[in-house]
Amino acid sequence: MKKLMFLLLASVLLLSACSGGGGNASSDPGKKEITVWAWDPNFNIAALNLAKEKYMAAHPDVKINIVENAQADIVQKLNTGLNSGTTKGLPNIVLIEDYRSQGFLQAYPDAFRDMSSSIKAADFADYKAGPTSYEGKQYGVPFDSGVTGLYVRTDYLEQAGYKVADLQNIDWDQFIEIGKKVKAATGKDMLTQDPNDLGLIRSMIQSAGSWYLKEDGKTPNIAGNEALKKALETYKAMYDANIVKANSDWSQFLAAFNSGAVASVPTGNWITPSVKAEASQSGKWAVVPFPVLKGVPNSVHASNIGGASWYVMNVDGQDTAADFLKSTFGSDKDLYQEMLTKIGIIGTLKTSSENEAYDKPDEFFGGQKVYADFAKWTKEVPNVNYGLHTYAIEDIMTVEVQNYLSGSKDVDTMMKDVQAQAEAQLK
C-alpha cells in the first residue's frame, strides 16, 4: 500500500513539473499575456509604462511584458525572424521607425495585423498615413511626432540686431544672412552639423512634399529633384558662409548648443529636453517655424525628422495586443497629456493637442507656448512616402555630398551620380 501511494505521489509530482514549464501564466488559464519591443528607456519605454499602467488598471487579467532593445537590434531580429518564415520568438507589438516601416510592410504584409477596424487614420496627423499604411490598409498606430522647429538663442539674435519676430516664417536664404550677422556680432556659429548625418536635408525636402524616392516608394528620385537640389545648394551655402560648427557624434551635437557655441538648432521637437537640460540658459531660447526652401513650390514652414509607430504582429495574443493599442495610443488623449507632461512626448493623435498641457507657457522659452506651436505645425507637415530605401540612398549620398561640399563636383553632376548608383544598387 505504501509503495502504491509513493508511485501515485511521484506521478502527481511528475505531472506538475511537466505542466509548469510554459512560463506564460499557465497556472492561470484566464491570464492574457503580450510582449512589446521598443527602444529608448527615457522616451518610448517610459511612454509604454504609462500606457501599461492605465490599461492594466482596467484589464487586470492582462500581463504586459515590455522588452527594451536597441533600434538596430529590433530591425535585425525582425528581419531574421521574418526571413526564416517563423514568428516564434517575435513580440505581439513592435515599435518601428517611420523611415523603415514600408520596408517591413511591403516585404512581409502578412506578418502584421490590419488595424483598420481598430483605429482611424484620420484621427492622426495626415503625414503619418504614408509610412503606416499599405495598399489601402492601416497597419500602424501612429505614435510620436518628429515635427521640426527652429530653436534660436534670443540673446545672440539681439546682439546682432534681431528680434524673434524677425525670424518668423523666413526662408533658408534669409537664415544664412542672419547667421552671418550673428557670427559677426557674437563670434558664434549659427548651427552645428555632422556632415555624415543628412537629417537637415531630409527635413528640408519633406517641407516641400518631396523625398528621395518617387510616389511608388521604390524608384530613386534624385536627379532632377528640384526640392533636393535647392536643399543641397542651401546646405553648401551654409558651409560656404562659415556659419556651421562641425560635430562628429551625438554628444558633440548636444555640447554645441548646451555650451552656447551655436545660435540655433533646426531639428525635431524631441530635442526640447536636451535644450532645457542647460538650466543656465533659461529665458534665452525661443522656437520659430521651420524655414522654407526659397523658390520651391509647396515648401511650407513645417517638416518632420524621426518618429515611429506601433505595429501588431500576427501571432497568438494579437487580439489583446490590438485592444491595448486601440485603448491607449490609439485614442486616449489623457494619456498623451500625461506623456507630454512627464516625458515631453508630442503625439500625433489630433485630439491630444486639445489638452491643457499643450497650452502651458514655458519659462525656459521666455513664456512661449512651445508645445501648442509644435502641435499646430504637426498638422501642417507634408505627407510623403518614405518608401523602402531612405537609409540606403543616404549611404550613397553621404559620400557624394562631401564631393559636392569640397567643390570636386557640381550639384547636378553629384545628383546624377547618386541617381545612377541608387538605380544600380536598389534593383
C-alpha positions as CSV (number, residue, x, y, z in Angstrom):
1,M,0.0,0.0,0.0
2,K,2.8,2.4,0.9
3,K,4.5,1.5,-2.4
4,L,1.4,2.3,-4.4
5,M,0.9,5.7,-2.6
6,F,4.5,6.5,-3.3
7,L,4.1,5.7,-7.0
8,L,0.9,7.9,-7.2
9,L,2.7,10.8,-5.4
10,A,5.6,10.5,-7.8
11,S,3.2,10.6,-10.8
12,V,1.5,13.7,-9.5
13,L,4.8,15.5,-8.9
14,L,6.0,14.5,-12.4
15,L,2.7,15.8,-14.0
16,S,3.1,19.0,-12.0
17,A,6.6,19.5,-13.2
18,C,5.6,19.0,-16.8
19,S,2.7,21.4,-16.7
20,G,4.6,24.2,-15.1
21,G,7.3,24.7,-17.7
22,G,5.4,27.2,-20.0
23,G,6.2,30.4,-18.2
24,N,3.1,32.2,-19.6
25,A,0.9,32.2,-16.5
26,S,0.0,28.6,-17.2
27,S,-1.3,28.3,-13.7
28,D,-4.0,30.9,-14.6
29,P,-5.7,29.9,-17.9
30,G,-7.6,33.2,-17.9
31,K,-4.5,35.3,-17.9
32,K,-3.7,37.1,-21.2
33,E,-0.1,38.0,-21.9
34,I,1.5,40.2,-24.5
35,T,5.1,41.3,-25.2
36,V,6.1,44.7,-26.6
37,W,9.5,45.6,-28.2
38,A,10.7,49.2,-28.2
39,W,13.9,51.3,-27.7
40,D,14.9,54.3,-25.6
41,P,14.1,53.9,-21.9
42,N,13.6,57.6,-21.3
43,F,11.1,58.1,-24.2
44,N,9.4,55.1,-25.8
45,I,9.8,52.7,-22.9
46,A,8.6,55.4,-20.5
47,A,5.5,56.0,-22.6
48,L,4.8,52.3,-22.7
49,N,5.0,52.1,-18.9
50,L,2.4,54.9,-18.6
51,A,0.1,53.1,-21.2
52,K,0.6,49.8,-19.4
53,E,-0.3,51.2,-16.1
54,K,-3.6,52.7,-17.4
55,Y,-4.5,49.6,-19.4
56,M,-3.8,47.1,-16.7
57,A,-5.9,49.1,-14.2
58,A,-8.9,48.5,-16.4
59,H,-7.8,45.0,-17.5
60,P,-6.2,43.2,-14.5
61,D,-6.4,39.9,-16.4
62,V,-3.7,41.1,-18.9
63,K,0.0,40.9,-18.3
64,I,2.2,43.2,-20.5
65,N,5.9,42.5,-20.8
66,I,8.0,45.4,-22.1
67,V,11.3,44.5,-23.6
68,E,13.9,47.1,-24.3
69,N,16.2,46.6,-27.4
70,A,18.3,49.0,-29.4
71,Q,16.5,50.0,-32.5
72,A,19.2,48.3,-34.7
73,D,18.7,45.1,-32.8
74,I,14.9,45.2,-33.3
75,V,15.4,45.7,-37.0
76,Q,17.8,42.8,-37.1
77,K,15.6,40.5,-35.0
78,L,12.5,41.2,-37.1
79,N,14.4,40.6,-40.4
80,T,15.9,37.4,-39.1
81,G,12.7,36.0,-37.8
82,L,10.5,37.0,-40.7
83,N,13.1,35.8,-43.3
84,S,13.1,32.4,-41.6
85,G,9.4,32.1,-42.1
86,T,8.6,31.7,-38.5
87,T,7.1,34.1,-36.0
88,K,8.5,32.2,-33.0
89,G,10.2,34.5,-30.6
90,L,8.7,37.6,-32.1
91,P,6.7,40.1,-30.0
92,N,3.0,40.9,-30.1
93,I,3.7,44.6,-30.6
94,V,6.8,46.2,-32.1
95,L,7.8,49.9,-32.5
96,I,9.2,50.6,-36.0
97,E,10.7,53.9,-37.1
98,D,8.6,55.6,-39.8
99,Y,11.5,55.6,-42.3
100,R,11.8,51.8,-42.1
101,S,8.1,50.8,-41.8
102,Q,7.4,50.5,-45.6
103,G,10.3,48.1,-45.9
104,F,8.7,45.7,-43.5
105,L,5.1,46.2,-44.6
106,Q,5.9,45.6,-48.3
107,A,8.2,42.7,-47.7
108,Y,6.1,41.0,-45.0
109,P,2.5,42.3,-45.2
110,D,1.0,39.0,-43.8
111,A,3.2,39.3,-40.7
112,F,1.4,42.4,-39.4
113,R,-2.2,42.8,-38.3
114,D,-4.5,45.2,-40.3
115,M,-5.6,47.7,-37.7
116,S,-8.1,49.5,-40.0
117,S,-11.1,48.3,-37.8
118,S,-9.3,49.4,-34.6
119,I,-8.2,52.9,-35.3
120,K,-9.0,55.7,-37.9
121,A,-6.0,57.1,-39.8
122,A,-7.9,60.4,-40.0
123,D,-7.6,60.7,-36.2
124,F,-3.9,61.3,-36.6
125,A,-1.6,63.8,-38.3
126,D,-2.0,63.4,-42.0
127,Y,1.7,62.9,-42.7
128,K,1.7,59.7,-40.6
129,A,-0.6,58.0,-43.1
130,G,2.2,57.5,-45.6
131,P,4.5,55.3,-43.5
132,T,1.9,53.4,-41.6
133,S,-0.5,52.2,-44.3
134,Y,-0.1,49.9,-47.3
135,E,-2.4,49.0,-50.2
136,G,-5.4,50.8,-48.5
137,K,-4.9,49.1,-45.2
138,Q,-3.9,50.8,-41.9
139,Y,-1.3,48.7,-40.2
140,G,0.5,51.1,-37.9
141,V,-0.8,53.0,-34.9
142,P,0.9,56.4,-35.3
143,F,2.8,57.5,-32.2
144,D,5.2,60.4,-31.7
145,S,5.7,63.5,-33.9
146,G,9.1,64.4,-35.1
147,V,7.8,67.8,-36.2
148,T,10.6,70.3,-36.7
149,G,11.2,73.8,-35.4
150,L,14.0,76.3,-35.4
151,Y,15.3,76.7,-31.9
152,V,17.1,80.1,-31.6
153,R,19.1,81.9,-28.9
154,T,17.3,85.2,-28.4
155,D,20.2,86.9,-26.7
156,Y,22.6,86.2,-29.6
157,L,20.0,87.5,-32.1
158,E,19.6,90.7,-30.1
159,Q,23.3,91.3,-30.2
160,A,23.1,91.1,-34.0
161,G,20.1,93.5,-34.1
162,Y,17.3,90.9,-34.5
163,K,14.2,90.1,-32.6
164,V,12.3,86.8,-32.5
165,A,9.7,88.3,-34.7
166,D,12.3,88.8,-37.4
167,L,12.7,85.0,-37.7
168,Q,9.0,84.2,-38.1
169,N,8.3,82.4,-41.4
170,I,11.7,83.0,-43.0
171,D,13.4,81.1,-45.8
172,W,16.8,79.4,-45.6
173,D,18.5,82.1,-47.6
174,Q,17.4,84.6,-45.0
175,F,18.5,82.2,-42.3
176,I,22.0,82.2,-43.8
177,E,22.1,86.0,-44.0
178,I,21.0,86.2,-40.3
179,G,23.7,83.7,-39.4
180,K,26.4,85.8,-41.0
181,K,25.4,88.8,-38.9
182,V,25.1,86.8,-35.8
183,K,28.6,85.4,-36.2
184,A,30.0,88.9,-37.0
185,A,28.3,90.2,-33.8
186,T,28.9,87.3,-31.4
187,G,31.6,85.1,-32.9
188,K,29.1,82.2,-32.6
189,D,28.3,79.8,-35.5
190,M,24.6,79.7,-36.4
191,L,24.2,75.9,-36.2
192,T,26.1,72.7,-35.8
193,Q,26.1,69.8,-38.3
194,D,27.5,66.3,-38.7
195,P,28.5,66.0,-42.4
196,N,27.7,62.3,-42.2
197,D,24.1,63.0,-41.0
198,L,21.8,64.3,-43.7
199,G,18.8,64.8,-41.3
200,L,18.6,68.5,-42.1
201,I,18.5,67.9,-45.9
202,R,15.8,65.2,-45.2
203,S,13.7,67.8,-43.3
204,M,14.2,70.4,-46.0
205,I,12.8,68.3,-48.8
206,Q,9.9,67.0,-46.8
207,S,8.9,70.6,-46.1
208,A,8.3,70.7,-49.9
209,G,6.4,67.4,-50.0
210,S,9.4,65.7,-51.7
211,W,11.5,62.7,-51.0
212,Y,14.5,60.6,-52.2
213,L,12.0,58.3,-53.9
214,K,9.1,58.8,-56.2
215,E,5.5,58.3,-55.2
216,D,5.8,54.5,-55.6
217,G,8.3,54.5,-52.7
218,K,10.8,52.4,-54.7
219,T,12.1,54.5,-57.7
220,P,15.1,56.8,-56.9
221,N,14.1,60.5,-57.3
222,I,17.5,62.3,-57.1
223,A,18.4,63.7,-60.5
224,G,16.0,66.4,-61.4
225,N,14.5,66.7,-57.9
226,E,14.2,70.5,-57.6
227,A,13.5,70.5,-53.9
228,L,16.5,68.3,-53.2
229,K,18.7,70.4,-55.4
230,K,17.7,73.6,-53.5
231,A,18.3,71.8,-50.2
232,L,21.8,70.7,-51.3
233,E,22.6,74.2,-52.6
234,T,21.4,75.7,-49.3
235,Y,23.4,73.2,-47.3
236,K,26.6,74.1,-49.2
237,A,25.8,77.8,-48.8
238,M,25.8,77.4,-45.0
239,Y,29.2,75.9,-45.1
240,D,30.5,78.5,-47.6
241,A,29.2,81.3,-45.3
242,N,31.3,79.8,-42.5
243,I,28.3,79.6,-40.1
244,V,28.4,75.9,-39.4
245,K,30.2,74.3,-36.4
246,A,31.1,70.7,-37.3
247,N,30.3,67.8,-35.0
248,S,31.0,64.1,-35.3
249,D,28.6,62.5,-32.9
250,W,25.5,63.0,-30.7
251,S,27.5,64.1,-27.7
252,Q,29.2,66.8,-29.7
253,F,25.9,67.9,-31.2
254,L,24.4,68.4,-27.7
255,A,27.5,70.1,-26.4
256,A,27.4,72.6,-29.3
257,F,24.2,74.2,-28.0
258,N,24.4,73.4,-24.3
259,S,27.8,75.2,-24.2
260,G,26.5,78.2,-26.0
261,A,28.7,77.7,-29.1
262,V,25.8,78.0,-31.6
263,A,22.9,80.3,-32.1
264,S,20.2,78.0,-33.4
265,V,19.2,74.3,-33.7
266,P,16.9,73.3,-36.6
267,T,15.6,69.9,-35.8
268,G,12.8,67.8,-34.3
269,N,10.8,68.7,-31.2
270,W,12.4,65.7,-29.4
271,I,15.4,67.9,-28.8
272,T,13.5,70.1,-26.3
273,P,14.5,68.2,-23.2
274,S,18.2,68.3,-24.3
275,V,18.0,72.1,-24.9
276,K,16.4,72.6,-21.5
277,A,19.0,70.4,-19.8
278,E,21.2,73.5,-19.6
279,A,19.3,75.4,-16.9
280,S,21.6,78.4,-17.0
281,Q,20.2,79.3,-20.5
282,S,16.6,79.5,-19.3
283,G,14.8,82.5,-20.9
284,K,17.4,82.7,-23.7
285,W,15.7,80.4,-26.2
286,A,12.6,80.6,-28.5
287,V,11.3,78.3,-31.2
288,V,10.2,79.7,-34.5
289,P,8.7,77.9,-37.6
290,F,11.0,75.8,-39.8
291,P,12.3,77.9,-42.7
292,V,11.1,77.2,-46.2
293,L,13.2,76.5,-49.4
294,K,13.1,79.7,-51.3
295,G,11.6,79.4,-54.8
296,V,10.5,75.8,-54.3
297,P,6.7,75.4,-54.8
298,N,4.7,73.9,-51.9
299,S,7.5,74.3,-49.4
300,V,5.9,75.1,-46.0
301,H,7.0,76.1,-42.6
302,A,6.7,72.6,-41.2
303,S,8.5,69.3,-41.6
304,N,9.5,66.2,-39.7
305,I,12.5,64.3,-38.7
306,G,12.3,60.9,-37.0
307,G,9.2,59.5,-35.3
308,A,7.9,55.9,-35.0
309,S,4.6,53.9,-34.9
310,W,3.3,50.8,-33.2
311,Y,2.6,47.5,-35.1
312,V,0.7,44.4,-34.0
313,M,2.2,41.1,-35.3
314,N,0.1,38.2,-36.5
315,V,0.9,35.9,-33.6
316,D,-1.0,34.4,-30.7
317,G,-2.3,37.2,-28.5
318,Q,-2.9,39.7,-31.3
319,D,-6.5,40.5,-30.3
320,T,-5.3,41.6,-26.8
321,A,-2.4,43.5,-28.4
322,A,-4.7,45.3,-30.8
323,D,-7.1,46.2,-27.9
324,F,-4.2,47.5,-25.9
325,L,-3.0,49.9,-28.7
326,K,-6.6,50.9,-29.5
327,S,-7.4,51.8,-25.9
328,T,-4.1,53.7,-25.3
329,F,-2.0,55.2,-28.0
330,G,-4.9,54.9,-30.5
331,S,-7.4,57.0,-28.6
332,D,-6.5,58.2,-25.1
333,K,-5.9,61.9,-25.2
334,D,-5.4,62.0,-21.4
335,L,-2.6,59.5,-21.8
336,Y,-1.0,61.9,-24.3
337,Q,-1.3,64.8,-21.9
338,E,0.5,62.7,-19.2
339,M,3.2,61.7,-21.7
340,L,3.8,65.3,-22.6
341,T,3.9,66.5,-19.0
342,K,6.1,63.7,-17.7
343,I,8.2,62.8,-20.7
344,G,7.9,65.6,-23.3
345,I,6.4,63.5,-26.0
346,I,4.3,65.2,-28.6
347,G,1.8,62.7,-30.1
348,T,0.2,62.7,-33.5
349,L,-3.3,61.9,-32.2
350,K,-5.1,65.1,-33.3
351,T,-7.3,65.4,-30.2
352,S,-4.2,65.1,-27.9
353,S,-3.4,68.8,-28.6
354,E,-6.7,69.8,-27.0
355,N,-5.2,69.2,-23.5
356,E,-4.3,72.0,-21.2
357,A,-0.7,70.7,-21.1
358,Y,-0.2,71.9,-24.6
359,D,-1.3,75.4,-23.8
360,K,1.1,75.9,-20.9
361,P,3.7,78.7,-21.2
362,D,7.3,77.5,-20.8
363,E,9.5,80.0,-19.0
364,F,12.6,78.4,-20.4
365,F,11.4,79.6,-23.8
366,G,10.5,83.1,-22.5
367,G,6.9,82.1,-21.7
368,Q,6.3,80.8,-25.2
369,K,3.6,78.1,-25.5
370,V,6.1,75.9,-27.5
371,Y,4.0,72.7,-27.3
372,A,1.0,74.4,-28.8
373,D,3.2,75.7,-31.6
374,F,4.6,72.2,-32.2
375,A,1.1,70.7,-32.2
376,K,0.0,73.3,-34.8
377,W,3.0,72.6,-37.0
378,T,2.4,68.8,-36.7
379,K,-0.9,69.2,-38.6
380,E,0.9,71.1,-41.4
381,V,3.7,68.5,-42.1
382,P,3.5,67.3,-45.8
383,N,2.7,63.7,-46.2
384,V,5.4,61.9,-48.3
385,N,6.1,58.2,-49.0
386,Y,9.3,57.4,-47.3
387,G,9.3,54.1,-49.2
388,L,11.9,51.3,-48.9
389,H,15.3,52.9,-49.3
390,T,15.7,56.0,-47.2
391,Y,18.9,54.9,-45.5
392,A,20.3,53.0,-48.5
393,I,20.1,56.2,-50.5
394,E,21.6,58.3,-47.7
395,D,24.6,55.9,-47.5
396,I,25.3,56.8,-51.2
397,M,24.5,60.5,-50.7
398,T,26.7,60.9,-47.7
399,V,29.8,60.2,-49.7
400,E,28.7,62.3,-52.7
401,V,27.7,65.3,-50.5
402,Q,31.3,65.5,-49.4
403,N,32.4,65.6,-53.0
404,Y,29.9,68.5,-53.6
405,L,30.9,70.4,-50.5
406,S,34.6,70.2,-51.4
407,G,33.9,71.5,-54.8
408,S,35.1,68.4,-56.7
409,K,31.6,68.0,-58.2
410,D,28.9,70.5,-59.1
411,V,25.4,69.8,-57.7
412,D,23.9,68.5,-60.9
413,T,26.7,66.0,-61.6
414,M,26.6,64.9,-58.0
415,M,22.8,64.3,-58.1
416,K,23.2,62.3,-61.4
417,D,25.9,60.2,-59.8
418,V,23.7,59.4,-56.8
419,Q,20.8,58.6,-59.1
420,A,22.9,56.2,-61.1
421,Q,24.4,54.5,-58.0
422,A,20.9,54.2,-56.4
423,E,19.4,52.7,-59.6
424,A,22.2,50.1,-59.8
425,Q,22.1,49.1,-56.1
426,L,18.4,49.1,-55.5
427,K,17.2,46.9,-58.3
